[in-house]
């Protein structure tokens, strides 16, 4: 399996999915499901971090077309506007809810604010994690492409040159498709766990 590390990563992900199904059927504890969810993307994520940490930024540079350049800038501005508008709306909704629940009682207001904070932080964290996975996958596409065993890539030749088998395993696990699949899988499971926890709290 060391000659096909991407397949090894897929087997790891499938094993984690099976363990999650068994844990759900047997009514396993919440912390165990959360731990399994985090380990789903662990091999490709760790391999990606190793590859990116040893690759100079200059290896990612390329000349985009004018259309691609302006579309990327437009998308970034539009996303920033949507997030800003969403933060304003959510902030107003939180203020109204706190006023309705606490009235003039400061202690009740702090308790309600803490409860809202605990409800908001997990989905925001999951969203940022999802964005991180997608961004890292885009870097990997530029560095090594989609091949399971790339023959042409931009990864420095000195990276793990003294251990060629380890180099092959790390580059194979740092596959953009594998990172996306395992990362988005863990994201979906994390969202499901968050929704279930909120349902139990309400």
Residue pairs with C-beta under 8 A, 6 or more apart in sequence:
1 7
1 8
1 11
2 8
2 165
2 168
2 169
3 149
3 168
4 148
4 149
4 172
5 168
5 169
5 170
5 171
5 172
5 173
6 148
6 149
6 172
6 173
6 175
6 178
7 148
8 43
8 169
8 172
8 173
9 43
9 44
9 172
9 173
9 175
9 178
9 182
10 178
10 181
12 43
13 40
13 41
13 178
13 181
13 182
13 185
16 36
16 39
16 40
17 40
17 185
19 36
20 33
20 36
20 37
20 189
22 28
23 32
23 33
23 36
24 33
30 193
30 197
33 189
33 193
34 190
34 193
37 186
37 189
37 190
37 193
38 186
40 182
40 185
40 186
40 189
41 133
41 179
41 182
41 183
41 185
41 186
43 173
43 182
44 173
44 174
44 175
44 178
44 179
44 182
44 183
45 133
45 136
45 179
45 182
45 183
46 173
47 169
47 170
47 171
47 172
47 173
47 174
48 136
48 139
48 140
48 174
48 179
50 170
50 174
51 140
51 143
51 144
51 155
51 159
51 170
51 171
51 174
52 136
52 139
54 155
54 156
54 159
55 143
55 154
55 155
55 156
55 159
56 156
59 143
59 154
59 155
59 156
60 139
60 142
60 143
60 154
62 142
64 72
90 120
94 113
94 116
97 112
97 116
98 109
98 112
98 113
98 116
101 108
101 109
101 112
102 108
102 109
102 111
102 112
119 198
119 201
122 190
122 194
122 197
123 191
123 194
126 187
126 190
126 191
126 194
129 183
129 186
129 187
129 190
130 183
130 184
130 187
133 179
133 180
133 183
133 184
133 187
134 180
134 183
136 179
137 176
137 177
137 179
137 180
137 183
138 176
140 174
140 175
140 176
140 179
141 176
142 154
143 153
143 154
143 155
144 150
144 153
144 154
144 155
144 171
144 174
144 175
144 176
145 152
145 153
146 175
146 176
146 177
148 172
148 175
149 168
149 172
150 171
153 171
155 171
159 167
160 166
160 167
160 170
161 167
